[in-house]
Amino acid sequence: MTSTYRVCFVCTGNICRSPMAESVFRAHVTRAGLDGLVEVDSAGTGGWHEGDGADPRTVSVLEAAGYEQDHRARQFHASWFERLDLVIALDAGHLRDLRALAPTPQHAARIRLLRSYDPAATAAEADVPDPYYGSLDGFEECLELVEAASPGLLDAVREALKEHTA
């Protein structure tokens, strides 16, 4: 019997980095033929932008790169750990906040940094920088970092699916 493997990307306000990661990874999942097996979404550690669409700069960069997005910001809740298989933090601050929210060590073990899936990233480069207060260049850099980590994340999800659907 198969069930859906659920991945949630988390940043601060859920309008820049995490919706970008959600769109990019969903495209990878679809191209890999896994869209029926893997559910991808995103959330923020805070609820400041709840209900808002993605930042227009995020939308612009995604569309220019050929990615689709239809996003509404929401805040991550500790209760979601029960239904999620993998929670992807976009920086060390999100990782810390998510671990503090995790109800058990088993839930905390489901949290990973996105760039940990990029073989070229060093420990000093573990974060996807927040582009919100900068120029469009920061959003383009964010996209590059998300794209670089997505193949490794997809490989990890494929491996997890073998166990998850067995």
DSSP file (Angstrom, degrees, kcal/mol; ACC not computed):
  #  RESIDUE AA STRUCTURE BP1 BP2  ACC     N-H-->O    O-->H-N    N-H-->O    O-->H-N    TCO  KAPPA ALPHA  PHI   PSI    X-CA   Y-CA   Z-CA
    1    1 A M              0   0    0      0, 0.0     2,-0.3     0, 0.0     0, 0.0   0.000 360.0 360.0 360.0 133.5    0.0    0.0    0.0
    2    2 A T        -     0   0    0    164,-0.1     2,-0.3     0, 0.0   163,-0.1  -0.742 360.0-176.3-103.2 152.7    1.4    3.4   -0.9
    3    3 A S        -     0   0    0     -2,-0.3     2,-0.2    34,-0.1   161,-0.0  -0.934  36.3 -85.0-139.0 165.3    0.8    6.7    0.9
    4    4 A T        -     0   0    0     -2,-0.3     2,-0.5    34,-0.1    34,-0.2  -0.498  31.1-141.1 -75.9 136.0    1.8   10.2    0.2
    5    5 A Y  E     -a   38   0A   0     32,-3.3    34,-2.8    -2,-0.2     2,-0.5  -0.867  22.8-148.9 -94.5 125.3    5.2   11.4    1.3
    6    6 A R  E     -a   39   0A   0     -2,-0.5    79,-2.0    32,-0.2    80,-1.9  -0.861  17.4-177.9-110.9 126.9    4.9   15.0    2.6
    7    7 A V  E     -ab  40  86A   0     32,-2.8    34,-2.1    -2,-0.5     2,-0.4  -0.970   3.7-170.9-120.4 132.2    7.6   17.7    2.4
    8    8 A C  E     -ab  41  87A   0     78,-2.2    80,-3.1    -2,-0.4     2,-0.4  -0.989  10.8-150.7-127.1 126.1    7.2   21.2    3.8
    9    9 A F  E     -ab  42  88A   0     32,-2.4    34,-2.3    -2,-0.4     2,-0.4  -0.766  17.4-163.0 -92.1 137.6    9.6   24.1    3.2
   10   10 A V  E     +ab  43  89A   0     78,-3.1    80,-1.9    -2,-0.4    81,-0.3  -0.982  20.8 151.2-131.4 128.7    9.9   26.7    6.0
   11   11 A C  E     -a   44   0A   0     32,-1.6    34,-2.2    -2,-0.4    35,-0.2  -0.519  57.2 -79.7-128.0-158.0   11.3   30.2    6.1
   12   12 A T  S    S+     0   0    0     32,-0.3    34,-2.4    -2,-0.2    33,-0.2   0.991 115.5   5.0 -76.8 -62.4   10.3   33.2    8.1
   13   13 A G  S    S-     0   0    0     31,-0.2    36,-0.3    32,-0.2    31,-0.2   0.500  89.5-124.4-106.0  -5.2    7.2   34.8    6.5
   14   14 A N  S    S+     0   0    0     29,-0.3    30,-0.1    59,-0.1    60,-0.1   0.850  86.9  95.7  63.6  38.2    6.5   32.3    3.8
   15   15 A I  S    S+     0   0    0     39,-0.1    40,-2.7    58,-0.1    43,-0.2   0.487  89.3  19.2-128.0 -10.5    6.5   34.8    1.0
   16   16 A C  S  > S+     0   0    0     38,-0.2     4,-1.4    42,-0.1     5,-0.1   0.607 124.2  19.8-121.0 -82.1   10.1   34.5   -0.4
   17   17 A R  H  > S+     0   0    0      1,-0.2     4,-2.7     2,-0.2     5,-0.2   0.931 122.0  46.7 -68.9 -50.0   12.4   31.6    0.1
   18   18 A S  H  > S+     0   0    0      1,-0.2     4,-2.6     2,-0.2    -1,-0.2   0.896 113.1  47.7 -68.6 -39.1   10.0   28.8    1.1
   19   19 A P  H  > S+     0   0    0      0, 0.0     4,-2.3     0, 0.0    -1,-0.2   0.865 112.9  51.6 -66.8 -30.1    7.4   29.4   -1.7
   20   20 A M  H  X S+     0   0    0     -4,-1.4     4,-2.5     2,-0.2     5,-0.2   0.944 111.9  45.2 -65.9 -46.8   10.3   29.5   -4.1
   21   21 A A  H  X S+     0   0    0     -4,-2.7     4,-2.8     1,-0.2     5,-0.3   0.896 111.6  53.8 -62.6 -40.2   11.7   26.2   -2.8
   22   22 A E  H  X S+     0   0    0     -4,-2.6     4,-2.4    -5,-0.2    -1,-0.2   0.940 111.4  44.6 -58.8 -49.0    8.1   24.7   -2.9
   23   23 A S  H  X S+     0   0    0     -4,-2.3     4,-1.9     2,-0.2    45,-0.2   0.923 116.1  45.8 -63.2 -46.1    7.7   25.7   -6.6
   24   24 A V  H  X S+     0   0    0     -4,-2.5     4,-1.9     1,-0.2    -2,-0.2   0.935 115.8  44.9 -65.0 -46.7   11.1   24.5   -7.7
   25   25 A F  H  X S+     0   0    0     -4,-2.8     4,-2.7    -5,-0.2    -1,-0.2   0.886 109.5  55.5 -69.1 -36.1   10.9   21.2   -5.8
   26   26 A R  H  X S+     0   0    0     -4,-2.4     4,-2.6    -5,-0.3    -1,-0.2   0.908 107.2  51.4 -59.8 -40.1    7.3   20.5   -7.0
   27   27 A A  H  X S+     0   0    0     -4,-1.9     4,-2.6     2,-0.2    -1,-0.2   0.903 110.2  48.8 -63.2 -40.7    8.6   20.9  -10.6
   28   28 A H  H  X S+     0   0    0     -4,-1.9     4,-1.8     2,-0.2    -2,-0.2   0.915 111.4  49.7 -63.5 -42.7   11.4   18.4   -9.8
   29   29 A V  H  <>S+     0   0    0     -4,-2.7     5,-2.7     2,-0.2     6,-0.5   0.916 112.3  47.6 -61.8 -44.4    8.9   16.0   -8.3
   30   30 A T  H ><5S+     0   0    0     -4,-2.6     3,-1.7     1,-0.2     5,-0.2   0.934 111.0  49.9 -64.1 -47.3    6.6   16.3  -11.3
   31   31 A R  H 3<5S+     0   0    0     -4,-2.6    -1,-0.2     1,-0.3    -2,-0.2   0.820 108.8  54.1 -61.2 -30.0    9.4   15.8  -13.8
   32   32 A A  T 3<5S-     0   0    0     -4,-1.8    -1,-0.3    -5,-0.2    -2,-0.2   0.488 115.9-117.2 -82.3  -2.4   10.5   12.7  -11.9
   33   33 A G  T < 5S+     0   0    0     -3,-1.7     3,-0.2    -4,-0.3    -3,-0.2   0.751  85.5 113.9  74.6  23.6    7.0   11.3  -12.2
   34   34 A L    >>< +     0   0    0     -5,-2.7     3,-2.1    -6,-0.2     4,-2.1   0.311  30.4 110.7-107.8   7.3    6.5   11.3   -8.4
   35   35 A D  T 34 S+     0   0    0     -6,-0.5    -1,-0.1     1,-0.3    -5,-0.1   0.738  79.1  52.3 -61.7 -22.3    3.7   14.0   -8.2
   36   36 A G  T 34 S+     0   0    0     -3,-0.2    -1,-0.3     1,-0.1    -2,-0.1   0.635 117.4  38.6 -81.8 -14.5    1.2   11.4   -7.1
   37   37 A L  T <4 S+     0   0    0     -3,-2.1   -32,-3.3     1,-0.2     2,-0.5   0.647 111.5  56.6-108.6 -20.7    3.5   10.1   -4.4
   38   38 A V  E  <  -a    5   0A   0     -4,-2.1     2,-0.5   -34,-0.2   -32,-0.2  -0.963  60.8-161.7-122.7 127.0    5.0   13.3   -3.0
   39   39 A E  E     -a    6   0A   0    -34,-2.8   -32,-2.8    -2,-0.5     2,-0.4  -0.910  11.8-165.7-105.7 132.7    3.1   16.3   -1.7
   40   40 A V  E     +a    7   0A   0     -2,-0.5     2,-0.3   -34,-0.2   -32,-0.2  -0.968  20.2 142.2-123.4 130.4    5.0   19.6   -1.5
   41   41 A D  E     -a    8   0A   0    -34,-2.1   -32,-2.4    -2,-0.4     2,-0.3  -0.853  27.7-139.4-148.2-172.1    4.0   22.7    0.4
   42   42 A S  E     +a    9   0A   0    -34,-0.3     2,-0.3    -2,-0.3   -32,-0.2  -0.961  14.0 176.0-151.6 165.8    5.5   25.5    2.5
   43   43 A A  E     -a   10   0A   0    -34,-2.3   -32,-1.6    -2,-0.3     2,-0.3  -0.951  24.4-115.1-160.5 172.9    5.0   27.7    5.6
   44   44 A G  E     -ac  11  75A   0     30,-2.3    32,-3.3    -2,-0.3   -32,-0.3  -0.849  19.3-127.9-117.9 156.2    6.6   30.4    7.7
   45   45 A T  S    S+     0   0    0    -34,-2.2     2,-0.3    -2,-0.3   -33,-0.2   0.751 100.0  41.9 -70.9 -22.9    7.8   30.4   11.3
   46   46 A G  S    S-     0   0    0    -34,-2.4     3,-0.3   -35,-0.2    -2,-0.2  -0.799  75.1-136.8-120.8 165.7    5.7   33.5   11.8
   47   47 A G    >   +     0   0    0     -2,-0.3     3,-1.5     1,-0.2    28,-0.1   0.164  64.7 117.1-107.5  18.1    2.2   34.5   10.6
   48   48 A W  T 3  S+     0   0    0      1,-0.3    -1,-0.2    26,-0.1   -35,-0.1   0.828  87.2  32.3 -55.8 -36.5    2.8   38.1    9.6
   49   49 A H  T >  S+     0   0    0    -36,-0.3     3,-2.9    -3,-0.3    24,-0.4   0.220  81.6 155.0-108.6  13.4    1.9   37.4    5.9
   50   50 A E  T <  S+     0   0    0     -3,-1.5    24,-0.2     1,-0.3     3,-0.1  -0.142  73.1  14.2 -49.6 128.7   -0.7   34.7    6.4
   51   51 A G  T 3  S+     0   0    0     22,-3.2    -1,-0.3     1,-0.3     2,-0.1   0.207 100.2 120.5  90.3 -14.5   -3.1   34.7    3.4
   52   52 A D    <   -     0   0    0     -3,-2.9    21,-3.4     1,-0.1    -1,-0.3  -0.414  63.5-116.8 -78.5 156.5   -0.8   36.9    1.2
   53   53 A G        -     0   0    0     19,-0.2    19,-0.2     1,-0.2    -1,-0.1  -0.276  49.1 -70.4 -77.7 175.5    0.6   35.7   -2.1
   54   54 A A        -     0   0    0     17,-0.3    -1,-0.2     1,-0.1   -38,-0.2  -0.300  65.3 -82.4 -64.8 153.6    4.3   35.3   -2.7
   55   55 A D    >>  -     0   0    0    -40,-2.7     4,-2.2     1,-0.1     3,-0.8  -0.307  41.0-120.6 -53.2 136.6    6.5   38.4   -2.8
   56   56 A P  H 3> S+     0   0    0      0, 0.0     4,-2.5     0, 0.0    -1,-0.1   0.809 114.4  55.9 -54.9 -30.8    6.2   39.9   -6.4
   57   57 A R  H 3> S+     0   0    0      2,-0.2     4,-2.3     1,-0.2     5,-0.2   0.871 106.5  49.9 -70.0 -35.8   10.0   39.5   -6.8
   58   58 A T  H <> S+     0   0    0     -3,-0.8     4,-2.6   -43,-0.2     5,-0.2   0.943 112.3  47.6 -63.0 -47.9    9.7   35.8   -6.0
   59   59 A V  H  X S+     0   0    0     -4,-2.2     4,-2.9     1,-0.2     5,-0.2   0.917 112.0  50.3 -58.9 -45.6    6.9   35.5   -8.5
   60   60 A S  H  X S+     0   0    0     -4,-2.5     4,-2.4    -5,-0.2    -1,-0.2   0.923 112.7  45.0 -60.5 -47.4    8.9   37.3  -11.1
   61   61 A V  H  X S+     0   0    0     -4,-2.3     4,-1.3     2,-0.2    -1,-0.2   0.902 115.0  48.4 -66.4 -41.5   12.1   35.2  -10.7
   62   62 A L  H  <>S+     0   0    0     -4,-2.6     5,-2.8    -5,-0.2     4,-0.4   0.943 113.2  46.7 -63.9 -47.5   10.1   32.0  -10.7
   63   63 A E  H ><5S+     0   0    0     -4,-2.9     3,-1.4     1,-0.2    -2,-0.2   0.898 109.0  54.5 -62.8 -40.5    8.1   32.9  -13.8
   64   64 A A  H 3<5S+     0   0    0     -4,-2.4    -1,-0.2     1,-0.3    -2,-0.2   0.811 110.3  48.0 -62.5 -29.2   11.3   34.0  -15.6
   65   65 A A  T 3<5S-     0   0    0     -4,-1.3    -1,-0.3    -3,-0.3    -2,-0.2   0.425 123.1-105.7 -92.0   0.5   12.8   30.6  -14.9
   66   66 A G  T < 5S+     0   0    0     -3,-1.4     2,-0.3    -4,-0.4    -3,-0.2   0.660  72.6 138.7  88.5  16.3    9.7   28.7  -16.1
   67   67 A Y      < -     0   0    0     -5,-2.8    -1,-0.3    -6,-0.2     2,-0.3  -0.748  44.1-138.0 -96.9 143.0    8.3   27.7  -12.7
   68   68 A E        +     0   0    0     -2,-0.3     2,-0.3   -45,-0.2   -41,-0.1  -0.664  23.8 177.2 -92.0 152.2    4.6   27.8  -11.8
   69   69 A Q        +     0   0    0     -2,-0.3     2,-0.2     2,-0.0   -49,-0.0  -0.969  23.0 173.9-155.5 143.0    3.4   29.0   -8.4
   70   70 A D        +     0   0    0     -2,-0.3     2,-0.3   -51,-0.1    -2,-0.0  -0.753  33.7 173.1-145.6  91.2    0.0   29.6   -6.8
   71   71 A H        -     0   0    0     -2,-0.2     2,-0.4   -56,-0.0   -17,-0.3  -0.819  29.0-179.7-120.0 143.0    0.9   30.5   -3.2
   72   72 A R        -     0   0    0     -2,-0.3   -19,-0.2   -19,-0.2   -20,-0.1  -0.979  35.5-121.5-133.3 124.0   -0.9   31.7   -0.1
   73   73 A A        +     0   0    0    -21,-3.4   -22,-3.2   -24,-0.4     2,-0.3  -0.272  36.6 169.6 -65.9 147.3    1.3   32.3    3.0
   74   74 A R        -     0   0    0    -24,-0.2   -30,-2.3   -23,-0.1     2,-0.4  -0.970  32.5-108.0-151.8 162.7    0.6   30.4    6.2
   75   75 A Q  B     -c   44   0A   0     -2,-0.3     2,-0.2   -32,-0.2   -30,-0.2  -0.772  32.3-117.0 -98.9 139.6    2.3   29.8    9.5
   76   76 A F        -     0   0    0    -32,-3.3     2,-0.4    -2,-0.4   -33,-0.0  -0.507  29.7-158.4 -72.1 138.8    3.8   26.5   10.5
   77   77 A H    >   -     0   0    0     -2,-0.2     3,-2.2     1,-0.1     4,-0.3  -0.950  24.5-126.6-122.3 142.7    2.2   24.7   13.5
   78   78 A A  G >  S+     0   0    0     -2,-0.4     3,-1.6     1,-0.3     4,-0.3   0.816 107.3  66.9 -55.1 -33.2    3.7   22.1   15.7
   79   79 A S  G >  S+     0   0    0      1,-0.3     3,-1.1     2,-0.2     4,-0.3   0.727  85.9  72.1 -62.6 -20.7    0.7   19.8   15.1
   80   80 A W  G X> S+     0   0    0     -3,-2.2     3,-1.5     1,-0.2     4,-1.3   0.745  76.1  78.9 -68.3 -22.1    1.8   19.5   11.5
   81   81 A F  G <4 S+     0   0    0     -3,-1.6    -1,-0.2    -4,-0.3     3,-0.2   0.826  83.9  64.8 -55.8 -30.0    4.7   17.3   12.4
   82   82 A E  G <4 S+     0   0    0     -3,-1.1    -1,-0.3    -4,-0.3    -2,-0.2   0.828 111.7  32.7 -62.5 -32.4    2.3   14.4   12.7
   83   83 A R  T <4 S+     0   0    0     -3,-1.5     2,-0.3    -4,-0.3    -1,-0.2   0.549 103.1  88.2-103.3  -8.8    1.5   14.5    9.0
   84   84 A L     <  -     0   0    0     -4,-1.3   -77,-0.1    -3,-0.2     3,-0.1  -0.721  47.3-171.7 -97.4 141.5    4.8   15.6    7.6
   85   85 A D  S    S+     0   0    0    -79,-2.0     2,-0.3    -2,-0.3   -78,-0.2   0.743  79.2  18.9 -94.5 -30.1    7.7   13.3    6.7
   86   86 A L  E     -b    7   0A   0    -80,-1.9   -78,-2.2     2,-0.0     2,-0.5  -0.984  60.0-164.9-147.8 129.9   10.3   15.9    6.0
   87   87 A V  E     -bd   8 111A   0     23,-2.6    25,-2.6    -2,-0.3     2,-0.7  -0.974  13.8-156.6-117.9 121.5   10.5   19.6    7.1
   88   88 A I  E     -bd   9 112A   0    -80,-3.1   -78,-3.1    -2,-0.5     2,-0.3  -0.873   2.6-157.6-107.7 113.5   13.0   21.6    5.2
   89   89 A A  E     -bd  10 113A   0     23,-3.1    25,-2.5    -2,-0.7    26,-0.2  -0.658   9.7-150.4 -86.3 142.2   14.4   24.8    6.9
   90   90 A L  S    S+     0   0    0    -80,-1.9    38,-2.7    -2,-0.3     2,-0.3   0.673  76.9   8.8 -89.1 -17.9   15.9   27.5    4.7
   91   91 A D  S  > S-     0   0    0    -81,-0.3     4,-2.2    36,-0.2     3,-0.3  -0.963  82.8 -95.8-152.5 173.4   18.3   28.7    7.3
   92   92 A A  H  > S+     0   0    0     -2,-0.3     4,-2.5     1,-0.2     5,-0.2   0.809 119.8  57.0 -63.1 -32.1   19.8   27.9   10.7
   93   93 A G  H  > S+     0   0    0      2,-0.2     4,-2.4     1,-0.2    -1,-0.2   0.906 108.7  45.9 -64.8 -41.7   17.3   30.2   12.5
   94   94 A H  H  > S+     0   0    0     -3,-0.3     4,-3.0     2,-0.2     5,-0.2   0.905 110.8  54.0 -65.7 -41.2   14.4   28.3   11.0
   95   95 A L  H  X S+     0   0    0     -4,-2.2     4,-2.4     1,-0.2    -2,-0.2   0.936 110.7  46.0 -57.7 -47.7   16.1   25.1   11.9
   96   96 A R  H  X S+     0   0    0     -4,-2.5     4,-1.9     2,-0.2    -2,-0.2   0.929 113.9  48.1 -61.1 -47.6   16.4   26.2   15.5
   97   97 A D  H  X S+     0   0    0     -4,-2.4     4,-1.3     1,-0.2    -2,-0.2   0.900 112.7  48.4 -61.7 -42.3   12.8   27.5   15.6
   98   98 A L  H  X S+     0   0    0     -4,-3.0     4,-1.6     1,-0.2     3,-0.2   0.904 109.3  51.9 -67.0 -41.6   11.4   24.3   14.1
   99   99 A R  H  < S+     0   0    0     -4,-2.4    -1,-0.2    -5,-0.2    -2,-0.2   0.878 107.8  53.1 -62.5 -35.9   13.4   22.0   16.5
  100  100 A A  H  < S+     0   0    0     -4,-1.9    -1,-0.2     1,-0.2    -2,-0.2   0.818 111.1  47.4 -67.2 -29.7   12.0   24.1   19.4
  101  101 A L  H  < S+     0   0    0     -4,-1.3    -2,-0.2    -3,-0.2    -1,-0.2   0.739  84.9 109.3 -80.2 -24.8    8.4   23.4   18.1
  102  102 A A     <  -     0   0    0     -4,-1.6   -23,-0.1     1,-0.2     6,-0.1  -0.316  61.6-149.3 -60.7 126.4    8.9   19.7   17.5
  103  103 A P  S    S+     0   0    0      0, 0.0    -1,-0.2     0, 0.0   -24,-0.0   0.763  76.4  15.9 -69.9 -24.5    6.9   17.7   20.1
  104  104 A T  S  > S-     0   0    0      1,-0.1     4,-2.2     0, 0.0     3,-0.2  -0.935  79.6-108.1-141.8 162.8    9.3   14.8   20.2
  105  105 A P  H  > S+     0   0    0      0, 0.0     4,-1.7     0, 0.0     5,-0.1   0.837 119.6  58.8 -60.1 -31.7   12.9   14.0   19.2
  106  106 A Q  H  4 S+     0   0    0      2,-0.2     4,-0.3     1,-0.2    -4,-0.0   0.893 107.1  45.9 -65.1 -39.2   11.5   11.8   16.4
  107  107 A H  H >4 S+     0   0    0      1,-0.2     3,-1.6     2,-0.2    -1,-0.2   0.915 110.2  53.5 -68.1 -42.1    9.7   14.8   15.0
  108  108 A A  H >< S+     0   0    0     -4,-2.2     3,-1.6     1,-0.3    -2,-0.2   0.827  99.1  64.3 -61.2 -31.5   12.8   16.9   15.3
  109  109 A A  T 3< S+     0   0    0     -4,-1.7    -1,-0.3     1,-0.3    -2,-0.2   0.646  92.1  64.7 -67.9 -13.8   14.8   14.3   13.4
  110  110 A R  T <  S+     0   0    0     -3,-1.6   -23,-2.6    -4,-0.3     2,-0.4   0.484  83.3  96.0 -85.3  -3.6   12.5   15.1   10.3
  111  111 A I  E <   +d   87   0A   0     -3,-1.6     2,-0.3   -25,-0.2   -23,-0.2  -0.752  49.2 166.8 -95.7 131.9   13.9   18.6   10.1
  112  112 A R  E     -d   88   0A   0    -25,-2.6   -23,-3.1    -2,-0.4     2,-0.4  -0.960  37.7-111.6-138.1 155.4   16.8   19.3    7.7
  113  113 A L  E >   -d   89   0A   0     -2,-0.3     3,-1.3   -25,-0.2     4,-0.3  -0.732  26.7-132.9 -83.3 136.8   18.5   22.4    6.2
  114  114 A L  G >  S+     0   0    0    -25,-2.5     3,-2.0    -2,-0.4    -1,-0.1   0.913 103.6  55.7 -56.3 -46.2   17.8   22.7    2.4
  115  115 A R  G >  S+     0   0    0     11,-0.7     3,-1.7     1,-0.3     6,-0.3   0.624  86.3  80.0 -69.9 -10.0   21.5   23.3    1.5
  116  116 A S  G <  S+     0   0    0     -3,-1.3    -1,-0.3     1,-0.3    -2,-0.2   0.684  90.2  57.1 -65.6 -14.7   22.5   20.1    3.2
  117  117 A Y  G <  S+     0   0    0     -3,-2.0    35,-0.3    -4,-0.3    -1,-0.3   0.433  86.8  89.0 -93.2  -1.2   21.3   18.5    0.0
  118  118 A D    X   -     0   0    0     -3,-1.7     3,-1.7     1,-0.1    31,-0.1  -0.870  64.4-158.7 -99.0 109.5   23.7   20.6   -2.1
  119  119 A P  T 3  S+     0   0    0      0, 0.0    -1,-0.1     0, 0.0    30,-0.1   0.720  91.4  55.2 -62.0 -19.8   27.0   18.7   -2.4
  120  120 A A  T 3  S+     0   0    0     28,-0.1     2,-0.3     2,-0.1    29,-0.0   0.614  86.9  98.8 -87.3 -12.4   28.8   22.0   -3.3
  121  121 A A    <   -     0   0    0     -3,-1.7     2,-0.2    -6,-0.3     5,-0.1  -0.563  61.3-150.9 -80.2 136.6   27.6   23.8   -0.2
  122  122 A T    >   -     0   0    0     -2,-0.3     3,-1.4     1,-0.1    -4,-0.1  -0.515  32.9-101.1 -95.4 170.3   30.0   24.1    2.8
  123  123 A A  G >  S+     0   0    0      1,-0.3     3,-1.1    -2,-0.2     4,-0.1   0.852 125.6  56.0 -59.0 -34.9   29.0   24.3    6.4
  124  124 A A  G 3  S+     0   0    0      1,-0.3    -1,-0.3     2,-0.1     3,-0.2   0.658 108.4  48.8 -71.4 -15.4   29.7   28.0    6.2
  125  125 A E  G <  S+     0   0    0     -3,-1.4    -1,-0.3     1,-0.1    -2,-0.2  -0.083  73.9 120.3-112.0  31.8   27.2   28.2    3.3
  126  126 A A    <   +     0   0    0     -3,-1.1   -11,-0.7    -5,-0.1     2,-0.2   0.722  57.3  76.6 -72.8 -22.8   24.4   26.3    5.0
  127  127 A D  S    S-     0   0    0     -3,-0.2   -36,-0.2    -4,-0.1   -37,-0.1  -0.609  72.0-137.2 -93.7 149.2   21.8   29.1    4.8
  128  128 A V        -     0   0    0    -38,-2.7  -111,-0.1    -2,-0.2    14,-0.1  -0.928  42.2-122.0 -93.1 111.6   19.8   30.4    1.9
  129  129 A P        -     0   0    0      0, 0.0    13,-0.0     0, 0.0   -38,-0.0  -0.194  21.3-108.5 -59.4 145.5   20.1   34.2    2.6
  130  130 A D        -     0   0    0      1,-0.1     3,-0.3  -114,-0.0     9,-0.1  -0.638  31.0-172.3 -75.1 116.9   16.9   36.1    3.0
  131  131 A P    >   +     0   0    0      0, 0.0     3,-2.1     0, 0.0     8,-0.2   0.528  55.5 103.2 -87.0  -4.5   16.4   38.3   -0.1
  132  132 A Y  T 3  S+     0   0    0      1,-0.3   -75,-0.1     6,-0.1     7,-0.0   0.821  84.4  38.2 -53.1 -44.9   13.4   40.3    1.3
  133  133 A Y  T 3  S+     0   0    0     -3,-0.3    -1,-0.3     5,-0.0     2,-0.1   0.328 112.9  67.1 -91.9   9.1   15.2   43.5    2.1
  134  134 A G  S <  S-     0   0    0     -3,-2.1     2,-0.1     1,-0.2     0, 0.0  -0.267  87.8 -73.8-113.2-160.8   17.5   43.5   -0.9
  135  135 A S    >>  -     0   0    0     -2,-0.1     3,-1.2     1,-0.1     4,-0.8  -0.240  53.2 -88.3 -90.2 179.2   17.3   43.8   -4.7
  136  136 A L  H >> S+     0   0    0      1,-0.3     4,-2.1     2,-0.2     3,-0.5   0.792 121.0  71.7 -58.9 -29.5   16.1   41.4   -7.3
  137  137 A D  H 3> S+     0   0    0      1,-0.2     4,-2.5     2,-0.2    -1,-0.3   0.871  92.9  55.7 -56.0 -37.9   19.6   39.9   -7.4
  138  138 A G  H <> S+     0   0    0     -3,-1.2     4,-2.1     1,-0.2    -1,-0.2   0.854 106.9  49.0 -64.2 -35.1   19.0   38.3   -4.0
  139  139 A F  H <X S+     0   0    0     -4,-0.8     4,-2.2    -3,-0.5    -1,-0.2   0.873 110.5  50.6 -71.3 -38.2   15.9   36.6   -5.3
  140  140 A E  H  X S+     0   0    0     -4,-2.1     4,-2.1     2,-0.2    -2,-0.2   0.901 111.1  48.8 -65.9 -39.9   17.9   35.3   -8.3
  141  141 A E  H  X S+     0   0    0     -4,-2.5     4,-2.4     2,-0.2    -2,-0.2   0.910 108.6  54.1 -64.0 -41.6   20.6   34.0   -5.9
  142  142 A C  H  X S+     0   0    0     -4,-2.1     4,-2.5     1,-0.2    -2,-0.2   0.928 108.0  49.7 -57.2 -46.4   18.0   32.4   -3.8
  143  143 A L  H  X S+     0   0    0     -4,-2.2     4,-2.9     1,-0.2    -1,-0.2   0.917 109.2  52.0 -60.0 -44.2   16.6   30.5   -6.9
  144  144 A E  H  X S+     0   0    0     -4,-2.1     4,-2.1     1,-0.2    -1,-0.2   0.911 111.4  46.7 -59.3 -43.0   20.1   29.4   -7.8
  145  145 A L  H  X S+     0   0    0     -4,-2.4     4,-1.4     2,-0.2    -1,-0.2   0.892 113.2  48.4 -67.8 -40.1   20.7   28.0   -4.3
  146  146 A V  H  X S+     0   0    0     -4,-2.5     4,-1.6    -5,-0.2     3,-0.3   0.929 112.3  49.0 -64.7 -45.3   17.3   26.2   -4.2
  147  147 A E  H  < S+     0   0    0     -4,-2.9    -2,-0.2     1,-0.2    -1,-0.2   0.875 108.4  54.2 -62.9 -36.9   17.9   24.7   -7.7
  148  148 A A  H  < S+     0   0    0     -4,-2.1     4,-0.4    -5,-0.2    -1,-0.2   0.832 113.7  41.5 -67.3 -31.6   21.4   23.5   -6.6
  149  149 A A  H  X S+     0   0    0     -4,-1.4     4,-2.1    -3,-0.3    -1,-0.2   0.705  96.4  80.0 -87.6 -20.9   19.9   21.6   -3.6
  150  150 A S  H  X S+     0   0    0     -4,-1.6     4,-2.8     1,-0.2     5,-0.2   0.861  87.5  52.6 -62.5 -41.4   16.8   20.2   -5.3
  151  151 A P  H  > S+     0   0    0      0, 0.0     4,-2.2     0, 0.0    -1,-0.2   0.923 112.4  46.4 -61.3 -41.5   18.4   17.2   -7.1
  152  152 A G  H  > S+     0   0    0     -4,-0.4     4,-2.0   -35,-0.3    -2,-0.2   0.893 113.3  49.1 -65.7 -39.6   20.0   16.0   -3.9
  153  153 A L  H  X S+     0   0    0     -4,-2.1     4,-2.5     2,-0.2    -1,-0.2   0.912 109.5  52.2 -64.6 -42.1   16.7   16.5   -2.0
  154  154 A L  H  X S+     0   0    0     -4,-2.8     4,-2.6     1,-0.2    -2,-0.2   0.912 108.6  50.8 -60.9 -42.4   14.9   14.6   -4.8
  155  155 A D  H  X S+     0   0    0     -4,-2.2     4,-2.1     1,-0.2    -1,-0.2   0.911 110.7  49.2 -60.1 -42.5   17.4   11.7   -4.4
  156  156 A A  H  X S+     0   0    0     -4,-2.0     4,-2.4     1,-0.2    -2,-0.2   0.891 111.4  49.0 -65.2 -39.6   16.8   11.6   -0.7
  157  157 A V  H  X S+     0   0    0     -4,-2.5     4,-2.6     2,-0.2    -2,-0.2   0.899 108.4  53.7 -67.7 -39.9   13.0   11.6   -1.1
  158  158 A R  H  X S+     0   0    0     -4,-2.6     4,-1.4     2,-0.2    -2,-0.2   0.932 110.8  46.8 -58.3 -45.0   13.3    8.8   -3.6
  159  159 A E  H  X S+     0   0    0     -4,-2.1     4,-1.1     1,-0.2     3,-0.3   0.920 112.5  49.2 -62.1 -44.4   15.2    6.8   -1.1
  160  160 A A  H  X S+     0   0    0     -4,-2.4     4,-3.0     1,-0.2     3,-0.3   0.859 105.1  59.2 -64.2 -35.3   12.7    7.6    1.6
  161  161 A L  H  X S+     0   0    0     -4,-2.6     4,-2.7     1,-0.2    -1,-0.2   0.853  96.7  61.2 -62.8 -34.4    9.8    6.6   -0.6
  162  162 A K  H  < S+     0   0    0     -4,-1.4     4,-0.3    -3,-0.3    -1,-0.2   0.915 114.9  33.8 -57.9 -43.2   11.3    3.1   -1.0
  163  163 A E  H >< S+     0   0    0     -4,-1.1     3,-0.6    -3,-0.3    -2,-0.2   0.873 117.3  55.2 -77.5 -39.1   10.9    2.7    2.8
  164  164 A H  H 3< S+     0   0    0     -4,-3.0    -2,-0.2     1,-0.2    -3,-0.2   0.836 115.1  36.9 -65.4 -35.9    7.7    4.8    3.0
  165  165 A T  T 3<        0   0    0     -4,-2.7    -1,-0.2     1,-0.2    -2,-0.2   0.409 360.0 360.0-100.1   1.7    5.8    2.8    0.4
  166  166 A A    <         0   0    0     -3,-0.6    -1,-0.2    -4,-0.3    -2,-0.1   0.502 360.0 360.0 -72.3 360.0    7.1   -0.7    1.3
